[in-house]
């Protein structure tokens, strides 16, 4: 049997636990009352509100850079204008020395001489051997466009000497010369020197690339 003293301790513990629970309950009630008061203050200050039925969203899709769009348009225009004639008359445009050459108005004779002497480094070449006329025209046109777009200045077009053609006539060579004259990117060309292809190739000088801002003007 618990002693009187033990019962007294138990009673004190129960009273303490009851007092603690009562204090916690009072604190919770006070906190709830305070929150309700603050909510009422906010609603009275803001007024009556309604939930929005639709939410406008900003279109954050980035537009394509102007330079990229413009370059695509320029490429498309170049492809559409790529109509090189096989019958273009170049007899009055070529310099009829022993080594065939061409230069546009404003291009000095010294530029052609430097090109002929190999003072321009060949940066890239295209070989048209074995291609049909229409394939060669497309390949050469694309090659010149890409080279000019990349800022290259001196390239080589290999057309062959035509020894395998009927009558051993340089048919493709003649067409290549006509096509090159019609390319606005080409400012001069010469027959390659013997150690760089001779009569089977042409060294081509391309115009410098204009800044994009000047093309926008």
C-alpha positions as CSV (number, residue, x, y, z in Angstrom):
1,X,0.0,0.0,0.0
2,X,1.4,3.4,-1.0
3,X,2.1,5.7,2.0
4,X,0.4,8.9,2.6
5,X,3.5,10.7,1.5
6,X,3.6,8.9,-1.8
7,X,-0.1,9.8,-2.4
8,X,0.7,13.4,-1.7
9,X,3.5,13.4,-4.3
10,X,1.2,11.8,-6.9
11,X,-1.4,14.4,-6.2
12,X,1.2,17.2,-6.7
13,X,2.4,15.7,-10.0
14,X,-1.2,15.5,-11.3
15,X,-1.9,19.1,-10.3
16,X,1.3,20.3,-11.9
17,X,0.5,18.4,-15.2
18,X,-3.1,19.8,-15.1
19,X,-1.7,23.3,-14.6
20,X,0.8,22.9,-17.5
21,X,-1.9,21.7,-19.9
22,X,-4.2,24.5,-18.9
23,X,-1.4,27.1,-19.5
24,X,-0.6,25.5,-22.9
25,X,-4.3,25.6,-23.8
26,X,-4.6,29.2,-22.8
27,X,-1.5,30.0,-24.9
28,X,-3.0,28.3,-28.0
29,X,-6.3,30.2,-27.5
30,X,-4.4,33.5,-27.2
31,X,-2.4,32.8,-30.4
32,X,-5.5,31.8,-32.3
33,X,-7.3,35.0,-31.1
34,X,-4.3,37.1,-32.2
35,X,-4.1,35.5,-35.6
36,X,-7.9,36.0,-36.1
37,X,-7.4,39.7,-35.1
38,X,-4.6,40.2,-37.6
39,X,-6.6,38.5,-40.4
40,X,-9.5,40.8,-39.7
41,X,-7.2,43.8,-39.8
42,X,-5.8,42.7,-43.3
43,X,-9.3,42.0,-44.7
44,X,-10.6,45.4,-43.5
45,X,-7.5,47.1,-45.0
46,X,-7.6,45.3,-48.4
47,X,-11.3,45.0,-48.8
48,X,-13.3,42.3,-50.6
49,X,-11.3,40.4,-53.2
50,X,-12.2,37.9,-56.0
51,X,-10.2,35.1,-57.4
52,X,-9.1,35.7,-61.0
53,X,-10.7,33.3,-63.5
54,X,-7.9,33.7,-66.1
55,X,-4.2,34.4,-65.7
56,X,-2.3,36.3,-68.3
57,X,1.1,34.8,-69.0
58,X,4.0,36.6,-70.6
59,X,5.4,35.0,-73.8
60,X,9.1,34.5,-72.8
61,X,10.0,32.8,-76.1
62,X,13.2,34.6,-77.3
63,X,13.0,35.9,-80.9
64,X,15.6,34.6,-83.3
65,X,18.6,37.0,-83.4
66,X,18.3,39.5,-86.3
67,X,21.7,38.5,-87.7
68,X,20.7,34.9,-88.0
69,X,17.4,35.6,-89.6
70,X,19.0,38.0,-92.1
71,X,21.8,35.5,-92.9
72,X,19.2,32.8,-93.7
73,X,17.4,35.3,-96.0
74,X,20.7,36.2,-97.7
75,X,21.5,32.5,-98.2
76,X,18.0,31.9,-99.6
77,X,18.4,34.8,-102.0
78,X,21.8,33.6,-103.1
79,X,20.4,30.1,-103.8
80,X,17.5,31.5,-105.8
81,X,19.9,33.7,-107.8
82,X,22.3,30.9,-108.5
83,X,21.5,30.5,-112.2
84,X,24.8,30.3,-114.0
85,X,24.6,30.2,-117.8
86,X,26.7,27.9,-119.8
87,X,26.4,30.3,-122.8
88,X,27.6,33.4,-121.0
89,X,29.9,35.3,-123.4
90,X,33.2,36.0,-121.7
91,X,35.4,36.6,-124.8
92,X,35.6,40.3,-124.1
93,X,36.2,39.9,-120.3
94,X,39.2,37.6,-120.3
95,X,42.8,38.8,-120.7
96,X,44.0,36.8,-123.7
97,X,47.6,36.3,-122.7
98,X,49.2,32.9,-122.8
99,X,47.9,32.2,-119.2
100,X,44.2,32.9,-119.1
101,X,43.2,35.5,-116.5
102,X,40.2,37.7,-115.5
103,X,39.9,40.7,-113.2
104,X,36.9,42.9,-112.5
105,X,37.0,46.7,-113.0
106,X,38.9,48.3,-110.2
107,X,41.1,45.3,-109.6
108,X,44.7,46.2,-110.4
109,X,46.9,44.1,-112.8
110,X,49.3,43.7,-110.0
111,X,46.7,41.7,-108.0
112,X,46.5,39.2,-110.9
113,X,50.3,39.0,-111.2
114,X,50.6,38.2,-107.5
115,X,47.9,35.5,-107.8
116,X,49.7,34.0,-110.8
117,X,53.0,34.0,-109.0
118,X,51.5,32.1,-106.0
119,X,51.8,35.0,-103.6
120,X,48.2,34.3,-102.4
121,X,48.0,31.2,-100.2
122,X,45.4,28.7,-101.4
123,X,43.0,28.2,-98.5
124,X,40.6,25.6,-100.0
125,X,39.8,23.8,-103.2
126,X,37.0,22.0,-105.0
127,X,37.6,19.1,-107.4
128,X,35.0,18.9,-110.2
129,X,36.5,15.8,-111.8
130,X,33.9,13.2,-112.9
131,X,30.9,15.4,-112.3
132,X,28.2,16.1,-114.9
133,X,27.8,19.7,-116.1
134,X,24.8,20.4,-113.9
135,X,26.5,18.7,-110.9
136,X,29.7,20.7,-111.4
137,X,27.8,24.0,-111.7
138,X,26.0,23.4,-108.4
139,X,29.1,22.2,-106.6
140,X,31.2,25.1,-107.7
141,X,28.5,27.7,-106.9
142,X,28.0,26.3,-103.4
143,X,31.7,26.1,-102.9
144,X,32.3,29.7,-103.9
145,X,29.3,30.9,-101.7
146,X,30.6,29.0,-98.6
147,X,34.2,30.0,-99.1
148,X,33.2,33.7,-99.4
149,X,30.9,33.5,-96.4
150,X,33.7,32.1,-94.3
151,X,36.0,35.0,-95.3
152,X,38.4,33.0,-97.5
153,X,40.2,35.0,-100.1
154,X,42.0,32.5,-102.4
155,X,40.7,29.2,-103.5
156,X,41.4,26.7,-106.3
157,X,38.8,25.2,-108.7
158,X,40.1,21.9,-110.3
159,X,38.3,21.2,-113.5
160,X,40.7,19.0,-115.3
161,X,42.3,19.3,-118.7
162,X,39.6,17.6,-120.6
163,X,41.8,14.8,-121.9
164,X,39.1,12.3,-121.4
165,X,36.4,14.3,-123.2
166,X,35.4,13.6,-126.8
167,X,37.9,15.2,-129.0
168,X,40.0,16.0,-125.9
169,X,38.3,19.4,-125.7
170,X,38.3,21.1,-122.3
171,X,34.5,21.4,-122.1
172,X,34.2,21.7,-118.3
173,X,37.1,24.1,-118.2
174,X,35.3,26.5,-120.6
175,X,32.1,26.3,-118.5
176,X,33.9,26.8,-115.2
177,X,35.4,30.1,-116.6
178,X,31.9,31.3,-117.7
179,X,30.5,30.4,-114.3
180,X,33.2,32.1,-112.3
181,X,32.8,35.4,-114.3
182,X,29.1,35.3,-113.3
183,X,29.8,34.9,-109.6
184,X,29.7,38.3,-107.8
185,X,32.0,36.9,-105.1
186,X,34.8,36.4,-107.7
187,X,37.0,39.5,-108.4
188,X,39.8,37.8,-110.3
189,X,41.1,34.4,-111.4
190,X,44.1,33.0,-113.3
191,X,45.1,29.7,-114.8
192,X,47.0,27.9,-112.1
193,X,50.8,27.7,-112.5
194,X,52.2,24.3,-113.5
195,X,53.1,23.3,-109.9
196,X,49.6,24.1,-108.7
197,X,47.5,22.4,-111.4
198,X,48.5,24.1,-114.6
199,X,45.8,24.1,-117.3
200,X,43.7,21.8,-115.2
201,X,42.9,24.3,-112.5
202,X,42.0,27.9,-111.8
203,X,43.2,30.1,-108.9
204,X,40.3,32.3,-107.8
205,X,40.5,35.5,-105.7
206,X,37.3,36.3,-103.7
207,X,36.1,39.6,-102.6
208,X,36.5,40.5,-98.9
209,X,33.3,39.9,-96.8
210,X,31.4,43.1,-96.1
211,X,30.3,43.7,-92.5
212,X,26.7,42.7,-91.8
213,X,25.9,46.3,-90.9
214,X,26.8,47.5,-94.3
215,X,24.5,44.9,-95.9
216,X,21.6,46.2,-93.7
217,X,22.0,49.8,-95.0
